[in-house]
Amino acid sequence: MSQPSHTRPSGPTVSPLSAQGDRHFDGLAEKFAASLYGGVRGELRLALLDQLLPEMLALHDQPMLDVGGGLGQLAGWFAERGHDVTLAEPAAEMLARARESLSGQPVTFIQAPLQTLPEVAPGPWSLIACHAVLEWLADPRAALATLAGLLAPGGQLSLMVFNRDALRFSNVVKGNLEKALADRLEGKGERLRLTPISPLTHAQVEAWSAECGLEIRGVAGIRIFNDYCRHPPQNDADREALLALERRYCRVDPHWRLGRYLLYTLVRPDSPTLPAEEPGT
Ligand SMILES: C[S@@+](CC[C@H](N)C(=O)[O-])C[C@H]1O[C@@H](n2cnc3c(N)ncnc32)[C@H](O)[C@@H]1O
């Protein structure tokens, strides 16, 4: 019989990391579902995405690929709006839950990590989403280049990443001063911890996007206030007020920069800019 996901296995410790050093969410589905989507943080994330995705993406029922689709909330959002969705996810347990909650929707499921998608779902795709995945990979920079290679010319990538600068800020707010001073912010991917192993900065996303020929067309912060609140909202009126504030300032500088997640629209230009030819060549 398999272990319930919240108990620690006895015996020798087996690394939960994949051969490539990524944290697939095998054994984490229950905790992830409860601690994120079971609470205010998940509600806010979905409410903000509901506002921002139509604002930040040109959507016209195009087929889309959801990379690291997890429990399937985002795939469901796109499927309900008429997109044929392919959800790729390496963790069997996450995929099974997504399959169950999306039964009857136009969604194709593939059990595969991002790194194999050039072989198993090459596209090219005019729309890809990859939300809250790069921070769980050993090499997020290579992963972004892989995603860029899957995009059709003119294609859009909706990328959401866990913000390293926000993680520093919240550690200081919580009093973890030594940890912040040592810049020891990332998790190790051990056991059932949900601190990402590769939190990213906006500067990295800017540099790595440019390296693989992607243009940043939009950026927003997801949960720019909520995670720093000393007094979390206690009633519906306060929750509504907080959501109104998140909505109002999520794309306003400097607030978006400290969003717990950064949401980008990255576009592969129709015609890549070619280096200028040397005269006489
Ligand atoms: C924090 S969850 C995000 C799930 C979903 N995208 C969302 O926004 O709710 C991270 C997901 O990335 C998946 N993941 C980890 N390594 C991956 C890889 N190499 N390729 C694709 N997905 C991966 C995990 O299994 C997990 O389902």
The ligand as an SDF file (V2000), in Angstrom:
LIG
                    3D

 27 29  0  0  0  0  0  0  0  0999 V2000
    3.9470   24.9060   -7.8860 C   0  0  0  0  0  0  0  0  0  0  0  0
    3.3460   23.6680   -8.9640 S   0  0  0  0  0  0  0  0  0  0  0  0
    2.5060   24.6730  -10.1800 C   0  0  0  0  0  0  0  0  0  0  0  0
    1.3890   23.9500  -10.8520 C   0  0  0  0  0  0  0  0  0  0  0  0
    0.5360   24.7780  -11.7840 C   0  0  0  0  0  0  0  0  0  0  0  0
    1.2870   25.2500  -12.9390 N   0  0  0  0  0  0  0  0  0  0  0  0
   -0.0660   25.9420  -11.0380 C   0  0  0  0  0  0  0  0  0  0  0  0
    0.2410   27.0960  -11.3710 O   0  0  0  0  0  0  0  0  0  0  0  0
   -0.8700   25.7000  -10.1390 O   0  0  0  0  0  0  0  0  0  0  0  0
    4.8290   23.1890   -9.8450 C   0  0  0  0  0  0  0  0  0  0  0  0
    4.5760   22.0610  -10.8390 C   0  0  0  0  0  0  0  0  0  0  0  0
    5.7380   21.9160  -11.6730 O   0  0  0  0  0  0  0  0  0  0  0  0
    5.9140   20.5410  -11.8930 C   0  0  0  0  0  0  0  0  0  0  0  0
    7.2960   20.2990  -12.3520 N   0  0  0  0  0  0  0  0  0  0  0  0
    8.4100   20.0670  -11.6200 C   0  0  0  0  0  0  0  0  0  0  0  0
    9.4600   19.8190  -12.4190 N   0  0  0  0  0  0  0  0  0  0  0  0
    9.0080   19.8990  -13.6880 C   0  0  0  0  0  0  0  0  0  0  0  0
    9.5910   19.7320  -14.9710 C   0  0  0  0  0  0  0  0  0  0  0  0
   10.8840   19.4210  -15.1110 N   0  0  0  0  0  0  0  0  0  0  0  0
    8.8160   19.8860  -16.0620 N   0  0  0  0  0  0  0  0  0  0  0  0
    7.5120   20.2200  -15.9380 C   0  0  0  0  0  0  0  0  0  0  0  0
    6.8900   20.3840  -14.7570 N   0  0  0  0  0  0  0  0  0  0  0  0
    7.6190   20.2240  -13.6450 C   0  0  0  0  0  0  0  0  0  0  0  0
    5.5890   19.9130  -10.5590 C   0  0  0  0  0  0  0  0  0  0  0  0
    5.3720   18.5160  -10.6380 O   0  0  0  0  0  0  0  0  0  0  0  0
    4.3600   20.7160  -10.1680 C   0  0  0  0  0  0  0  0  0  0  0  0
    3.1700   20.1280  -10.6330 O   0  0  0  0  0  0  0  0  0  0  0  0
  1  2  1  0
  2  3  1  0
  2 10  1  0
  3  4  1  0
  4  5  1  0
  5  6  1  0
  5  7  1  0
  7  8  2  0
  7  9  1  0
 10 11  1  0
 11 12  1  0
 11 26  1  0
 12 13  1  0
 13 14  1  0
 13 24  1  0
 14 15  1  0
 14 23  1  0
 15 16  2  0
 16 17  1  0
 17 18  1  0
 17 23  2  0
 18 19  1  0
 18 20  2  0
 20 21  1  0
 21 22  2  0
 22 23  1  0
 24 25  1  0
 24 26  1  0
 26 27  1  0
M  CHG  2   2   1   9  -1
M  END
$$$$
